[in-house]
Amino acid sequence: TNEYSGDCTTTSTVIANKIQEEGLRYIQAGHNPIIIKRGLEKARRVVEDYLEDTKVLFDYKDEVNP
Protein backbone atom coordinates (compact mmCIF):
# COMPACT_ATOMS: atom_id res chain seq x y z
CA THR A 1 0.00 0.00 0.00
CA ASN A 2 2.80 2.38 0.88
CA GLU A 3 4.31 1.88 -2.58
CA TYR A 4 1.13 3.10 -4.29
CA SER A 5 -0.32 5.65 -1.90
CA GLY A 6 2.31 6.51 0.69
CA ASP A 7 1.88 6.31 4.42
CA CYS A 8 -0.35 9.42 4.59
CA THR A 9 1.94 11.38 6.91
CA THR A 10 1.88 14.41 4.61
CA THR A 11 -1.91 14.25 4.29
CA SER A 12 -2.30 13.94 8.05
CA THR A 13 0.00 16.90 8.62
CA VAL A 14 -1.86 19.09 6.12
CA ILE A 15 -5.24 18.20 7.65
CA ALA A 16 -4.01 18.79 11.23
CA ASN A 17 -2.55 22.15 10.20
CA LYS A 18 -5.82 23.24 8.59
CA ILE A 19 -7.84 22.16 11.64
CA GLN A 20 -5.52 24.22 13.84
CA GLU A 21 -5.69 27.27 11.55
CA GLU A 22 -9.48 27.19 11.37
CA GLY A 23 -9.85 26.58 15.10
CA LEU A 24 -7.65 29.57 15.90
CA ARG A 25 -9.54 31.70 13.39
CA TYR A 26 -12.83 30.88 15.08
CA ILE A 27 -11.41 31.50 18.56
CA GLN A 28 -9.99 34.86 17.45
CA ALA A 29 -13.43 35.72 16.06
CA GLY A 30 -14.84 35.24 19.56
CA HIS A 31 -16.24 31.72 19.42
CA ASN A 32 -16.13 29.53 22.52
CA PRO A 33 -13.06 27.24 22.42
CA ILE A 34 -14.86 24.55 24.45
CA ILE A 35 -17.65 24.38 21.86
CA ILE A 36 -15.03 24.12 19.09
CA LYS A 37 -13.29 21.30 20.97
CA ARG A 38 -16.57 19.44 21.40
CA GLY A 39 -17.26 19.80 17.68
CA LEU A 40 -13.83 18.43 16.83
CA GLU A 41 -14.36 15.47 19.16
CA LYS A 42 -17.74 14.76 17.55
CA ALA A 43 -16.19 14.95 14.08
CA ARG A 44 -13.41 12.59 15.17
CA ARG A 45 -15.97 10.02 16.34
CA VAL A 46 -17.87 10.28 13.04
CA VAL A 47 -14.66 9.75 11.05
CA GLU A 48 -13.58 6.83 13.24
CA ASP A 49 -16.99 5.18 12.81
CA TYR A 50 -16.84 5.68 9.04
CA LEU A 51 -13.34 4.21 8.82
CA GLU A 52 -14.35 1.25 10.97
CA ASP A 53 -17.40 0.60 8.77
CA THR A 54 -15.48 0.87 5.47
CA LYS A 55 -12.18 -0.77 6.30
CA VAL A 56 -11.00 -3.68 4.19
CA LEU A 57 -8.81 -6.32 5.79
CA PHE A 58 -6.07 -7.98 3.76
CA ASP A 59 -4.10 -11.13 4.40
CA TYR A 60 -0.64 -10.41 3.02
CA LYS A 61 0.76 -13.89 3.76
CA ASP A 62 -0.26 -15.11 0.30
CA GLU A 63 1.44 -12.15 -1.38
CA VAL A 64 4.67 -12.44 0.61
CA ASN A 65 5.14 -16.15 -0.17
CA PRO A 66 3.52 -16.73 -3.58
C-alpha positions in Angstrom: 0.0 0.0 0.0 2.8 2.4 0.9 4.3 1.9 -2.6 1.1 3.1 -4.3 -0.3 5.6 -1.9 2.3 6.5 0.7 1.9 6.3 4.4 -0.3 9.4 4.6 1.9 11.4 6.9 1.9 14.4 4.6 -1.9 14.3 4.3 -2.3 13.9 8.1 0.0 16.9 8.6 -1.9 19.1 6.1 -5.2 18.2 7.6 -4.0 18.8 11.2 -2.5 22.2 10.2 -5.8 23.2 8.6 -7.8 22.2 11.6 -5.5 24.2 13.8 -5.7 27.3 11.6 -9.5 27.2 11.4 -9.8 26.6 15.1 -7.6 29.6 15.9 -9.5 31.7 13.4 -12.8 30.9 15.1 -11.4 31.5 18.6 -10.0 34.9 17.4 -13.4 35.7 16.1 -14.8 35.2 19.6 -16.2 31.7 19.4 -16.1 29.5 22.5 -13.1 27.2 22.4 -14.9 24.6 24.5 -17.6 24.4 21.9 -15.0 24.1 19.1 -13.3 21.3 21.0 -16.6 19.4 21.4 -17.3 19.8 17.7 -13.8 18.4 16.8 -14.4 15.5 19.2 -17.7 14.8 17.6 -16.2 15.0 14.1 -13.4 12.6 15.2 -16.0 10.0 16.3 -17.9 10.3 13.0 -14.7 9.8 11.0 -13.6 6.8 13.2 -17.0 5.2 12.8 -16.8 5.7 9.0 -13.3 4.2 8.8 -14.4 1.3 11.0 -17.4 0.6 8.8 -15.5 0.9 5.5 -12.2 -0.8 6.3 -11.0 -3.7 4.2 -8.8 -6.3 5.8 -6.1 -8.0 3.8 -4.1 -11.1 4.4 -0.6 -10.4 3.0 0.8 -13.9 3.8 -0.3 -15.1 0.3 1.4 -12.2 -1.4 4.7 -12.4 0.6 5.1 -16.1 -0.2 3.5 -16.7 -3.6 
